[in-house]
Amino acid sequence: MPIKILPPEIANKIAAGEVVERPASVVKELIENAIDAESTKINVEIRAGGKRLIRVSDNGTGMSREDALTALKRHATSKVGTIEDLQHIHTFGFRGEALPSIASVSQLELLTRKSDDLAGTKIAVEGGDVKSVQESGCSPGTHITINNLFYNVPARLKFLKTDTTELNHLTNQVTWAALAHPKVQFSLSHDRRSLIDVRTCDSYIERIRLLYGKEFAENLIEFDAELPNLHLHTFIGKPELTKSNRSYQLFFLNARPIRSKIIGAALGEAMRAMVPKDRYAVAFLFLTMDAQEVDVNVHPAKVEVRFRNERAIFSAVSRMINSGVHRHKYIPRLDKAAQPASSTGSPFENEGGFGVEENPRIFSQTAETGMEIGTGVRINPASQPPWQAEQAVGNAVEPLPSGTPAEIQPPERTIPDGTALELFDFEDVQLKANLFNTYIVAEAKDRVFFIDQHVAAERVLYEQFVHQLKADGIPVQGLLLPATIEVTSQQLTTLNAHTALFEKLGFEIEQFGGNTILVRTIPAMLATSSIAMTVTDLLDRLPQNEIPPDELLGVQDDALVMLACKSAVKAGDSLTMDEMVALVKDLSQAKLPFNCPHARPIVVEMGKIELESRFKRR
C-alpha cells in the first residue's frame, strides 16, 4: 500500500482523539485556557453529562477577531515561541491543539471580546469547518459553547459512559481546578442545577472548606516545607480521617493537577507506619518547583509529569511529609467522629481521578529510606528497661466477700498523685492510672491521654532492634537447655534458606534430626515462653526460597516487626508505676511514637471540653 498524506479532516480527528477523550477533557482544556487568559471568574454549564451541551464562560482578556480565527487552527499558540520555551513553561494550555481538536468533533460556537473593543467576535464551527464569522455583542472575556460532542465520530460517542459517570468526571475537573486556583471564582451547573459555586478565596484551606465542608477541613493538618528547589504546602487528614481508597489523595504541581506515581509513593512511604494497611490517608499536596526540573509535556492532556531527578523528589517529599505530620502529633482524638465525611470515597470520585495506584515501597530499599527509622533512637542497647521484665510486680484488688456492705476500698497498689511523665513535649503530664492492665492513663492541662502498653512497647522495641541491627547486632542470650521445636518439612526448608537471617535476629538454630530443631540462643528481649511461637511464626511468614537482594530489606523489616510484637509486654500484663513511667519515657524518645509498626495508634486523647460536655457542664 503506498504512503500518502492524510486528509486534514482525518488528521484532525486523530489529533482530537489524543486531547478529547470525553466531555471532562473538553472542560479541562477550556478551563486551562481561561486561567491563562487571567480570568477571575469561570462558569461551566453542562447538559446530559456534557454530551449535548458544554458551555465555559470566563471574564479573561478575550481575543481579537484575528486571534480568534487563528486559535481555531492546529498548532496555534501564544505560549510557545522557541524550543527553549518548552523548558520554562508556566502556562497551562500551551500545545495549540485544544480548540481545533474540540471543534473537529463537535458543533462549536466561540464568542469573545477584549475589554477595550466595542464589539466582540462570534465564530461558528461545525466538524472543524468554519461556517460563519460575525460581530456580536458580549461581555469581555471568552464564551465557548460545545454542542453535540462526537456527533460526527459515532464510534467515540458509543464509548461514552452514562450521564452520571460523565458528570462525575466533569465535576472532578472543576473541583481540581478550583483547588489549584483559590483566587478564581468557579461555578458548575448541570441541567440548570447548581453543583459547585465557590467564591474567590485567600487560602487553600478556605477553598477546601467550601468544596468539602467545615468538618472535613477542620480534620486536616496543614504545614509547609521548603527546600532550595522545592516548596510543599500540605494538608493531611488527621487519624480520624482516612479513606478506603485513594480518591482523596490529590497532587498539584505549579498549580496544575497531576497524576504521579513518584509523589504517590512518597506519600505512601511517609504515612505507611501511621495508616492501617486497608486505609489511605487523605492528602492534598501542592508542590511548587522550578519548571526546568520537571517535564509537563509527556502526556497529551498534561496530567502526567516527569521529574528530572525522581529519586531525589521521592526522598524529599517523603521526608517533608513525615516531618510535618510528626510536628503536629498524629494522635487520634476520642471526641471526634470516626469519619467526619463519607468513607466510601469523594463525592467527586471516579476511576480516572488523580488518586494514583502506586507501590508505597517503590524506593524503600534506597539509602534515603529503608531502615532509616532507627536513626537517632536514643535507647541504650545494652540496658533492658524495667517494663520489659517477664514478671511484673503488682497486687490485684481482692473482690468484696459476698454480703459485705459496698464500701469503697482504696487499692493496695496506688499511683502517687502528681507522678511526672515525659510524654513527647507536652508539659505537666501526670500518670493517673492503668486501666484493665492494658491502657496507661495520663493527664495534661486540658486533655487526657490513653496509651496502649503493648503497642507502645512494640514501637520502642522495633526501633531498638533496627538500631541494634545497624550497629553491633541484636544482643542475644544463651539458653541453659536448648529449646526443642517440632516443625513441618516446609518450615524446615524455609529455615535452611534463611539461616543467615535468623542469626542476624539473634537465633542460633540447628537441626536435631527428622523435623526437630534446637534453639540455643535467642534475642535478649524475647521471653523464653515465646520461643516456639516466635520461631514457627517467622518460618510461616518467610518465603521458602532465598530472598532476592532487592527484597531483603523488606523481609528483614517484617521479621523485626514480628520479633518486636512477640517480645513486647502484652495487654493484661500488670506493670508497676516505674515500669509505666519508663515505657512512656522510651516511647517519647522514639522516632515514630504515634503508631506501632503495624500502623495501629499508640496514643489517643480526649479533651477536657469533651468530657465536660458529656456531663452537661457546657
C-alpha positions as CSV (number, residue, x, y, z in Angstrom):
1,M,0.0,0.0,0.0
2,P,1.5,3.4,-1.0
3,I,2.3,6.0,1.6
4,K,0.1,9.1,1.4
5,I,-0.7,12.3,3.4
6,L,-3.8,12.0,5.5
7,P,-6.6,14.4,4.6
8,P,-7.0,17.3,7.1
9,E,-10.3,16.1,8.4
10,I,-8.9,12.7,9.3
11,A,-5.7,14.1,10.8
12,N,-7.8,16.5,12.9
13,K,-10.0,13.7,14.3
14,I,-6.9,11.6,15.2
15,A,-5.4,14.7,17.0
16,A,-8.8,15.1,18.7
17,G,-8.6,11.5,20.0
18,E,-5.4,12.4,21.9
19,V,-6.8,15.5,23.5
20,V,-10.5,15.0,23.7
21,E,-11.3,11.7,25.5
22,R,-14.6,12.6,27.0
23,P,-16.6,15.8,28.0
24,A,-14.4,16.2,31.0
25,S,-11.4,16.6,28.7
26,V,-13.1,19.5,26.9
27,V,-13.9,21.2,30.2
28,K,-10.3,20.8,31.4
29,E,-8.8,22.3,28.2
30,L,-11.2,25.3,28.2
31,I,-10.7,26.0,31.9
32,E,-6.9,26.0,31.4
33,N,-7.2,28.4,28.6
34,A,-9.5,30.6,30.7
35,I,-6.9,30.6,33.6
36,D,-4.1,31.5,31.1
37,A,-6.3,34.4,30.0
38,E,-6.1,35.8,33.6
39,S,-9.8,35.1,34.3
40,T,-11.0,35.6,37.9
41,K,-14.4,34.1,37.2
42,I,-15.1,30.8,35.3
43,N,-18.6,29.4,34.8
44,V,-19.3,25.9,33.4
45,E,-22.7,24.8,32.3
46,I,-23.4,21.2,31.3
47,R,-26.4,19.3,29.9
48,A,-26.8,15.5,29.6
49,G,-23.4,14.8,31.2
50,G,-21.7,17.1,28.6
51,K,-22.9,15.1,25.6
52,R,-25.5,17.7,24.5
53,L,-24.0,20.9,25.8
54,I,-20.8,22.2,27.4
55,R,-20.5,26.0,27.9
56,V,-17.5,27.6,29.5
57,S,-17.5,31.3,30.1
58,D,-14.8,33.5,31.6
59,N,-14.0,37.1,32.2
60,G,-10.4,37.0,30.9
61,T,-8.6,39.1,28.4
62,G,-10.6,37.9,25.4
63,M,-9.3,37.8,21.8
64,S,-9.4,39.9,18.8
65,R,-11.1,38.7,15.6
66,E,-7.8,37.7,14.1
67,D,-6.6,35.9,17.2
68,A,-9.9,34.0,17.5
69,L,-9.7,32.7,13.9
70,T,-6.0,31.7,14.4
71,A,-6.8,29.9,17.6
72,L,-9.0,27.5,15.7
73,K,-6.1,26.4,13.6
74,R,-3.8,23.5,14.6
75,H,-0.5,24.2,16.3
76,A,-1.6,27.8,17.0
77,T,-0.5,29.1,20.4
78,S,0.6,32.3,22.2
79,K,2.5,30.4,24.9
80,V,5.5,28.9,23.0
81,G,7.7,30.7,20.5
82,T,11.0,28.9,20.6
83,I,12.2,25.4,21.5
84,E,13.8,26.9,24.7
85,D,10.3,27.9,25.9
86,L,9.4,24.3,26.4
87,Q,11.9,24.3,29.3
88,H,10.2,27.3,31.0
89,I,6.5,26.5,30.8
90,H,4.4,28.4,33.3
91,T,1.1,28.3,31.5
92,F,-1.4,25.5,31.2
93,G,-2.8,25.3,27.7
94,F,0.3,25.6,25.5
95,R,0.1,22.8,22.9
96,G,-2.2,24.8,20.5
97,E,-4.3,21.7,19.9
98,A,-7.3,22.0,22.2
99,L,-9.7,24.4,20.3
100,P,-9.2,22.9,16.8
101,S,-9.4,19.4,18.2
102,I,-12.6,20.1,20.1
103,A,-14.1,21.9,17.0
104,S,-13.3,18.9,14.7
105,V,-15.6,16.6,16.8
106,S,-18.4,19.0,17.7
107,Q,-20.5,22.0,16.8
108,L,-18.6,24.8,18.4
109,E,-19.5,28.5,18.9
110,L,-16.8,30.9,20.0
111,L,-17.8,34.3,21.4
112,T,-15.1,36.6,22.6
113,R,-14.3,40.3,23.2
114,K,-11.3,42.2,24.5
115,S,-12.2,44.7,27.2
116,D,-11.2,47.7,25.1
117,D,-13.1,46.6,22.0
118,L,-16.5,47.9,21.2
119,A,-17.8,44.7,19.7
120,G,-16.9,41.1,20.0
121,T,-16.4,38.2,17.5
122,K,-18.7,35.3,17.1
123,I,-17.5,32.2,15.1
124,A,-19.5,29.1,14.4
125,V,-17.6,25.9,13.6
126,E,-19.0,22.5,12.7
127,G,-16.9,19.4,12.4
128,G,-13.8,21.6,12.0
129,D,-15.2,23.8,9.2
130,V,-15.7,27.5,10.0
131,K,-19.3,28.2,9.0
132,S,-19.6,31.9,9.9
133,V,-17.7,34.8,11.4
134,Q,-19.5,38.0,12.5
135,E,-19.5,40.8,15.0
136,S,-21.5,40.3,18.2
137,G,-22.1,42.0,21.4
138,C,-20.9,40.2,24.5
139,S,-19.2,40.8,27.9
140,P,-15.4,40.9,28.0
141,G,-13.8,37.5,28.0
142,T,-14.4,34.3,26.1
143,H,-17.6,32.2,25.9
144,I,-17.3,28.8,24.2
145,T,-20.3,26.6,23.6
146,I,-19.9,22.9,22.6
147,N,-23.0,21.2,21.2
148,N,-23.3,17.5,20.4
149,L,-19.8,16.3,21.2
150,F,-18.7,13.5,19.0
151,Y,-21.7,13.8,16.7
152,N,-19.5,13.0,13.7
153,V,-17.5,10.3,15.4
154,P,-20.1,7.7,16.4
155,A,-17.5,5.2,17.5
156,R,-16.2,7.6,20.1
157,L,-19.7,8.6,21.1
158,K,-20.7,5.0,21.7
159,F,-18.0,4.5,24.2
160,L,-19.0,7.4,26.5
161,K,-20.5,6.3,29.8
162,T,-23.8,7.2,31.4
163,D,-24.6,10.8,32.1
164,T,-23.9,10.3,35.8
165,T,-20.5,8.8,35.2
166,E,-19.5,11.6,32.7
167,L,-20.8,14.2,35.2
168,N,-18.6,12.8,37.9
169,H,-15.6,13.2,35.6
170,L,-16.7,16.8,34.8
171,T,-17.2,17.6,38.5
172,N,-13.8,16.3,39.3
173,Q,-12.1,18.6,36.7
174,V,-13.9,21.7,38.1
175,T,-13.1,20.6,41.6
176,W,-9.4,20.1,40.9
177,A,-9.2,23.4,39.1
178,A,-10.9,25.2,41.9
179,L,-8.5,23.7,44.5
180,A,-5.5,24.6,42.4
181,H,-6.6,28.2,41.9
182,P,-8.4,29.5,45.0
183,K,-8.3,33.1,43.8
184,V,-10.5,32.3,40.9
185,Q,-14.3,32.0,41.3
186,F,-15.8,28.8,39.9
187,S,-19.3,27.6,39.2
188,L,-20.7,24.4,37.7
189,S,-24.3,23.6,36.8
190,H,-25.8,20.5,35.3
191,D,-29.2,20.6,33.6
192,R,-29.7,24.1,35.3
193,R,-29.0,22.6,38.7
194,S,-26.0,24.2,40.6
195,L,-23.4,21.7,41.7
196,I,-20.4,23.9,42.6
197,D,-20.4,27.6,43.3
198,V,-17.3,28.8,45.2
199,R,-16.2,32.4,45.6
200,T,-12.6,33.6,45.5
201,C,-10.6,32.6,48.5
202,D,-7.4,33.8,50.1
203,S,-6.1,30.3,51.0
204,Y,-6.2,26.7,50.1
205,I,-7.9,25.7,53.3
206,E,-10.7,28.1,52.7
207,R,-11.3,26.6,49.3
208,I,-11.2,23.1,50.7
209,R,-13.8,24.1,53.3
210,L,-16.1,25.5,50.6
211,L,-15.8,22.3,48.5
212,Y,-15.7,19.6,51.2
213,G,-17.3,21.1,54.2
214,K,-16.3,22.7,57.5
215,E,-15.9,19.5,59.5
216,F,-13.7,17.9,56.8
217,A,-11.5,20.9,56.7
218,E,-11.1,21.0,60.5
219,N,-9.8,17.4,60.4
220,L,-6.8,18.3,58.2
221,I,-3.2,19.0,59.4
222,E,-1.7,21.9,57.4
223,F,2.0,22.5,57.1
224,D,4.6,24.0,54.8
225,A,8.1,22.6,54.0
226,E,10.8,24.3,52.0
227,L,13.9,23.1,50.2
228,P,16.2,25.1,47.9
229,N,14.3,23.9,44.7
230,L,11.0,22.7,46.1
231,H,8.2,24.1,48.2
232,L,5.5,21.8,49.6
233,H,2.2,23.0,51.0
234,T,0.5,20.0,52.5
235,F,-2.9,19.1,54.0
236,I,-3.0,15.6,55.6
237,G,-6.1,14.1,57.2
238,K,-5.9,13.5,61.0
239,P,-6.0,9.9,62.2
240,E,-9.8,10.1,62.4
241,L,-10.0,11.0,58.7
242,T,-8.8,8.1,56.5
243,K,-10.4,6.6,53.4
244,S,-10.9,3.2,51.9
245,N,-9.4,4.3,48.6
246,R,-7.0,6.9,47.1
247,S,-9.7,9.2,45.7
248,Y,-8.9,11.8,48.4
249,Q,-5.2,11.9,47.5
250,L,-4.8,14.9,45.2
251,F,-1.5,16.3,43.9
252,F,-0.8,19.7,42.3
253,L,2.4,20.8,40.7
254,N,2.8,24.5,40.0
255,A,-1.0,24.9,40.2
256,R,-1.5,22.0,37.8
257,P,-3.5,18.9,38.9
258,I,-1.2,15.9,38.1
259,R,-1.0,12.1,38.4
260,S,2.3,11.0,39.8
261,K,3.5,7.5,40.9
262,I,6.5,9.1,42.4
263,I,4.6,11.6,44.6
264,G,2.0,8.9,45.5
265,A,4.8,6.5,46.5
266,A,6.4,9.2,48.6
267,L,3.1,9.9,50.4
268,G,2.6,6.2,51.0
269,E,6.1,5.8,52.4
270,A,5.7,8.7,54.7
271,M,2.3,7.5,56.0
272,R,3.0,3.8,55.9
273,A,3.6,3.5,59.6
274,M,0.7,5.7,60.6
275,V,-2.2,4.5,58.5
276,P,-3.6,0.9,58.6
277,K,-3.0,-1.2,55.5
278,D,-6.6,-1.2,54.4
279,R,-6.9,2.6,54.8
280,Y,-5.5,5.5,52.9
281,A,-4.5,9.0,54.2
282,V,-6.4,12.0,53.0
283,A,-3.9,14.3,51.4
284,F,-3.8,17.5,49.3
285,L,-0.2,18.2,48.2
286,F,0.6,21.5,46.5
287,L,4.1,21.4,45.1
288,T,6.0,24.4,43.6
289,M,9.3,23.9,41.8
290,D,11.4,25.2,39.0
291,A,9.9,24.5,35.6
292,Q,13.3,23.3,34.4
293,E,13.2,20.4,36.9
294,V,10.0,18.9,35.5
295,D,8.7,18.0,32.1
296,V,4.9,18.6,31.8
297,N,4.8,17.8,28.1
298,V,4.9,14.0,28.3
299,H,1.2,13.5,28.1
300,P,-1.3,14.9,25.5
301,A,-3.6,16.0,28.3
302,K,-0.7,17.2,30.5
303,V,-1.9,15.2,33.5
304,E,1.4,13.2,34.0
305,V,4.8,14.7,34.5
306,R,8.4,13.5,34.5
307,F,10.8,14.8,37.1
308,R,14.5,15.3,36.3
309,N,15.6,13.6,39.5
310,E,12.8,11.2,40.5
311,R,14.7,9.6,43.4
312,A,15.5,12.9,44.9
313,I,11.9,14.1,44.7
314,F,10.7,10.8,46.2
315,S,13.1,11.1,49.1
316,A,12.5,14.9,49.7
317,V,8.7,14.7,49.6
318,S,8.6,11.6,51.9
319,R,10.8,13.3,54.5
320,M,8.9,16.6,54.3
321,I,5.6,14.9,54.9
322,N,6.9,12.6,57.6
323,S,8.5,15.5,59.5
324,G,5.4,17.8,59.1
325,V,3.0,15.1,60.4
326,H,5.1,14.4,63.4
327,R,5.5,18.1,64.3
328,H,1.7,18.2,64.6
329,K,1.5,15.0,66.7
330,Y,-0.6,12.4,64.8
331,I,-2.7,11.4,67.8
332,P,-6.4,10.3,67.4
333,R,-9.0,12.1,69.5
334,L,-11.8,10.3,71.2
335,D,-14.1,13.3,71.0
336,K,-14.1,13.2,67.2
337,A,-16.3,11.1,65.0
338,A,-14.6,8.2,63.4
339,Q,-15.2,9.5,59.9
340,P,-16.3,13.1,59.6
341,A,-17.0,12.6,55.9
342,S,-18.3,9.6,54.0
343,S,-15.7,6.8,53.9
344,T,-17.0,5.4,50.6
345,G,-15.0,8.0,48.7
346,S,-15.2,11.5,47.4
347,P,-18.5,12.8,46.0
348,F,-16.3,13.7,43.0
349,E,-14.7,10.2,42.8
350,N,-14.2,8.5,39.5
351,E,-11.9,5.9,38.1
352,G,-9.9,8.5,36.1
353,G,-9.1,10.7,39.1
354,F,-5.8,11.8,40.4
355,G,-5.6,9.2,43.2
356,V,-2.7,7.1,42.0
357,E,-2.1,3.3,42.0
358,E,1.4,3.3,43.3
359,N,3.6,0.9,45.2
360,P,4.1,2.6,48.6
361,R,7.6,1.0,48.9
362,I,8.7,1.9,45.4
363,F,12.1,3.1,46.6
364,S,12.1,1.5,50.1
365,Q,15.4,-0.2,49.5
366,T,17.3,3.1,48.9
367,A,19.8,4.7,51.2
368,E,17.4,7.6,51.8
369,T,14.7,5.3,53.3
370,G,14.8,1.6,54.0
371,M,16.0,1.1,57.6
372,E,16.4,4.8,58.3
373,I,13.8,4.5,61.0
374,G,16.4,3.5,63.6
375,T,18.5,6.7,63.1
376,G,18.7,8.8,66.2
377,V,16.8,6.4,68.5
378,R,18.0,7.2,72.0
379,I,17.8,3.8,73.6
380,N,20.7,2.1,75.2
381,P,21.0,-1.4,73.5
382,A,22.8,-2.8,76.5
383,S,20.2,-1.9,79.0
384,Q,16.8,-3.5,79.5
385,P,14.1,-1.1,80.7
386,P,12.3,-2.4,83.8
387,W,9.0,-2.7,82.0
388,Q,10.4,-5.4,79.8
389,A,10.8,-7.8,82.7
390,E,8.8,-11.1,82.2
391,Q,7.2,-10.9,85.6
392,A,5.7,-7.6,86.5
393,V,5.0,-6.7,90.1
394,G,1.6,-5.7,91.2
395,N,-1.2,-6.8,93.5
396,A,-4.8,-7.1,92.3
397,V,-7.6,-5.7,94.3
398,E,-9.5,-8.5,96.0
399,P,-13.2,-8.6,95.4
400,L,-15.5,-7.9,98.3
401,P,-16.8,-11.0,100.1
402,S,-20.4,-11.9,99.4
403,G,-22.8,-10.0,101.6
404,T,-20.2,-7.4,102.6
405,P,-21.5,-3.8,102.6
406,A,-20.4,-2.0,99.5
407,E,-17.8,0.3,100.9
408,I,-15.2,1.7,98.5
409,Q,-11.7,0.5,99.5
410,P,-8.5,2.0,98.1
411,P,-6.4,-0.4,96.0
412,E,-3.3,-1.8,97.6
413,R,-1.2,-0.7,94.5
414,T,-1.7,3.1,94.2
415,I,-0.1,5.6,91.8
416,P,1.0,8.7,93.8
417,D,-0.8,11.8,92.6
418,G,1.4,14.0,90.6
419,T,3.8,11.3,89.2
420,A,5.5,13.2,86.4
421,L,5.7,11.7,82.9
422,E,7.8,12.6,79.9
423,L,5.2,12.4,77.1
424,F,6.5,14.0,73.9
425,D,6.8,17.7,74.5
426,F,3.6,18.1,76.5
427,E,4.0,20.0,79.7
428,D,2.9,18.9,83.2
429,V,1.9,15.4,82.3
430,Q,1.0,13.2,85.2
431,L,0.5,9.4,85.4
432,K,-3.0,8.7,86.7
433,A,-4.0,5.1,86.3
434,N,-3.7,1.8,84.4
435,L,-7.0,0.6,83.0
436,F,-7.6,-3.2,82.6
437,N,-3.8,-3.8,82.8
438,T,-3.7,-2.5,79.2
439,Y,-4.1,1.3,79.0
440,I,-1.9,3.8,80.7
441,V,-3.8,6.9,81.6
442,A,-2.0,10.3,81.8
443,E,-3.4,13.8,82.4
444,A,-2.2,17.1,80.9
445,K,-3.5,20.6,81.5
446,D,-6.6,20.3,79.3
447,R,-6.6,16.7,78.0
448,V,-6.3,13.0,79.0
449,F,-4.1,10.5,77.2
450,F,-4.7,6.8,76.9
451,I,-1.6,4.8,75.9
452,D,-1.8,1.2,74.8
453,Q,1.1,-0.5,76.7
454,H,1.5,-3.4,74.2
455,V,1.8,-1.3,71.0
456,A,3.9,1.3,72.8
457,A,6.4,-1.4,73.9
458,E,6.2,-2.8,70.3
459,R,7.2,0.5,68.8
460,V,10.1,1.0,71.2
461,L,11.4,-2.5,70.8
462,Y,11.1,-2.3,67.0
463,E,13.1,0.9,66.8
464,Q,15.6,-0.6,69.2
465,F,16.0,-3.7,67.1
466,V,16.5,-1.7,64.0
467,H,19.1,0.5,65.7
468,Q,20.9,-2.6,67.1
469,L,20.9,-4.4,63.8
470,K,22.5,-1.4,62.1
471,A,25.1,-1.1,64.9
472,D,26.6,-4.0,66.7
473,G,23.8,-6.6,66.2
474,I,20.9,-7.7,68.3
475,P,22.0,-8.8,71.8
476,V,21.4,-12.5,72.5
477,Q,21.0,-14.7,75.5
478,G,22.1,-18.3,75.6
479,L,19.8,-21.0,76.8
480,L,20.9,-23.3,79.6
481,L,18.9,-26.1,77.9
482,P,18.2,-25.7,74.2
483,A,14.6,-25.3,73.2
484,T,13.3,-28.2,71.2
485,I,10.7,-27.4,68.5
486,E,8.9,-29.8,66.1
487,V,8.5,-28.2,62.7
488,T,7.0,-29.2,59.4
489,S,9.1,-30.2,56.4
490,Q,8.1,-26.9,54.7
491,Q,9.2,-24.9,57.7
492,L,12.5,-26.9,57.7
493,T,13.1,-25.9,54.1
494,T,12.4,-22.3,54.9
495,L,14.8,-22.4,57.9
496,N,17.6,-23.8,55.6
497,A,17.0,-21.0,53.1
498,H,17.1,-18.2,55.8
499,T,19.7,-19.4,58.4
500,A,21.7,-16.1,58.0
501,L,18.6,-14.0,58.7
502,F,17.8,-16.0,61.9
503,E,21.4,-15.5,63.0
504,K,21.1,-11.7,62.4
505,L,18.0,-11.7,64.5
506,G,19.8,-13.5,67.4
507,F,18.7,-17.1,66.9
508,E,21.2,-19.9,66.8
509,I,19.3,-22.9,65.5
510,E,20.5,-26.3,64.4
511,Q,18.8,-29.5,63.2
512,F,18.5,-32.3,65.7
513,G,17.1,-35.0,63.5
514,G,14.0,-35.5,61.5
515,N,11.8,-32.4,61.7
516,T,13.2,-31.4,65.1
517,I,15.3,-28.3,65.6
518,L,17.2,-27.0,68.6
519,V,17.3,-23.3,69.5
520,R,20.4,-22.5,71.5
521,T,20.3,-18.6,71.6
522,I,17.5,-16.1,71.3
523,P,17.3,-12.3,71.3
524,A,17.9,-10.9,74.8
525,M,14.5,-9.2,74.8
526,L,12.5,-12.3,73.9
527,A,10.7,-14.1,76.7
528,T,11.6,-17.8,76.9
529,S,8.0,-18.7,76.9
530,S,7.6,-17.2,73.4
531,I,10.4,-19.1,71.7
532,A,8.5,-21.8,69.9
533,M,5.7,-19.5,68.7
534,T,8.1,-16.8,67.5
535,V,10.3,-19.2,65.6
536,T,7.4,-21.0,63.9
537,D,5.6,-17.8,63.1
538,L,8.7,-16.4,61.4
539,L,9.1,-19.6,59.4
540,D,5.5,-19.4,58.3
541,R,5.9,-15.8,57.2
542,L,9.2,-16.2,55.3
543,P,9.3,-17.4,51.7
544,Q,10.6,-21.0,51.2
545,N,13.2,-19.8,48.7
546,E,16.1,-17.4,49.1
547,I,15.2,-13.7,49.1
548,P,16.3,-11.6,46.1
549,P,18.6,-8.8,47.1
550,D,16.1,-6.1,46.3
551,E,13.5,-7.6,48.7
552,L,15.9,-8.4,51.5
553,L,15.4,-5.2,53.5
554,G,11.6,-5.5,53.3
555,V,11.6,-9.1,54.5
556,Q,14.1,-8.3,57.3
557,D,11.9,-5.4,58.4
558,D,8.8,-7.6,58.6
559,A,10.8,-10.1,60.7
560,L,11.8,-7.3,63.1
561,V,8.2,-6.2,63.4
562,M,7.2,-9.7,64.3
563,L,10.1,-10.0,66.8
564,A,9.1,-6.8,68.4
565,C,5.5,-7.9,68.7
566,K,6.4,-11.2,70.3
567,S,8.9,-9.5,72.7
568,A,6.7,-6.7,73.9
569,V,4.7,-6.6,77.1
570,K,1.2,-7.8,76.4
571,A,-2.3,-6.4,77.1
572,G,-3.3,-7.8,80.5
573,D,0.3,-7.8,81.9
574,S,0.4,-5.9,85.2
575,L,3.0,-3.1,85.2
576,T,4.4,-1.3,88.2
577,M,4.4,2.5,88.3
578,D,8.2,2.6,87.5
579,E,7.7,0.3,84.5
580,M,4.9,2.5,83.1
581,V,7.0,5.7,83.6
582,A,9.9,4.0,81.8
583,L,7.8,2.8,79.0
584,V,6.2,6.2,78.3
585,K,9.7,7.9,78.5
586,D,11.1,5.5,76.0
587,L,8.1,6.0,73.7
588,S,8.6,9.8,73.8
589,Q,12.2,9.3,72.6
590,A,11.1,7.0,69.7
591,K,11.4,8.4,66.2
592,L,7.8,7.4,65.2
593,P,5.9,7.4,68.5
594,F,2.3,7.7,67.4
595,N,1.8,4.3,65.7
596,C,3.1,0.8,66.1
597,P,4.9,-0.9,63.2
598,H,1.5,-2.3,62.1
599,A,0.2,1.3,62.0
600,R,-2.1,0.9,65.0
601,P,-2.4,4.1,67.1
602,I,-0.4,4.0,70.3
603,V,-1.9,7.1,72.0
604,V,-5.4,8.6,71.8
605,E,-6.5,11.7,73.6
606,M,-9.7,13.2,75.0
607,G,-10.1,16.9,75.5
608,K,-11.4,18.3,78.8
609,I,-14.1,20.2,76.9
610,E,-15.5,16.9,75.5
611,L,-15.6,15.4,79.0
612,E,-17.3,18.4,80.4
613,S,-19.9,18.4,77.6
614,R,-20.7,14.7,78.3
615,F,-21.5,15.7,81.9
616,K,-23.6,18.7,80.7
617,R,-21.2,21.2,82.2
618,R,-21.2,23.0,78.9
